[in-house]
Amino acid sequence: VQLQASGGGLVQPGGSLRLSCAASGFPFNRNWIYWLRQAPGKELEWVSSISTFGSGTQYADSVLGRFAISRDNDQNIAYLQMSNLKPEDTAVYYCAKDKDGTSRGQGTQVTVSS
C-alpha cells in the first residue's frame, strides 16, 4: 500500500493550493480516502473524507467551506483543493485509506504565512 501526498508549498493567507494523493497497491475504488494533517507540536488531525465513488464527502469544522475533496478513480488519485488558507492551516498534510491515518505515506508541507 502506497499513498503519497504532493502539491504543498508556501502560500500567503487567503491563498489557495491543490494537494494530490497518488495511491497504489490496493483497490482504490473500494476504499474511502482521508486527508489528515499534523501541525508542529500537535497531534494528527482528520481533515476530510471522501466515499468510494465520491458521492459522500465530510469535512472538519475548521475547514468546512474552504476545502474541497475529490477523487479520480481512473487515475487512482485524490485531491484536496484548499482555498482561503489561514496560518492555522500550516501543517504536514497526509492522505490515507483509514481515518486514523495508519496507512498514510509521505506527507506534503503546507505553510501559510505572509
Helices and strands as residue ranges (DSSP letters): E 2-6, E 9-11, E 17-24, G 28-30, E 33-38, E 45-50, E 57-59, E 67-72, E 77-82, G 87-89, E 91-96, E 108-112
